[in-house]
Amino acid sequence: MERQTLIGLIVTVLILVGVLELVRRRRLREEYSLLWLVTGVALIVLTLWPAPLDWIAEVTGIFRPTVIFVVAVAFFLMILLYVSTVLTRLADQNKALAQEIALLRQQLDELRAGKQD
């Protein structure tokens, strides 16, 4: 096994173990860890079986290290897009909850004012 392949495998396995540890400690939710785990498995597959990378390099006419970089950037962009959609949904939910709390506080204040009269 080549040195770079071994280093790639070690780094990927360490990342996967780190993700699993974050899930175990409840610092990362399972639904978000799934994307990281899929990415890690894809990296292991591409490290052990580089034929798809070689094919992409041949078809596009760019060097294999550049293909690896482009694929990695694509994975990270997918993760960032997913996180952005989750943050947008959470921001919308937060706004709706804040509005509901404000309405409930107003109703509570009105009830308290009605009892004092």
Secondary structure, 3 states (H helix, E strand, C coil): CCHHHHHHHHHHHHHHHHHHHHHHCCCCCHHHHHHHHHHHHHHHHHHHCCHHHHHHHHHHCCCHHHHHHHHHHHHHHHHHHHHHHHHHHHHHHHHHHHHHHHHHHHHHHHHHHHHHC
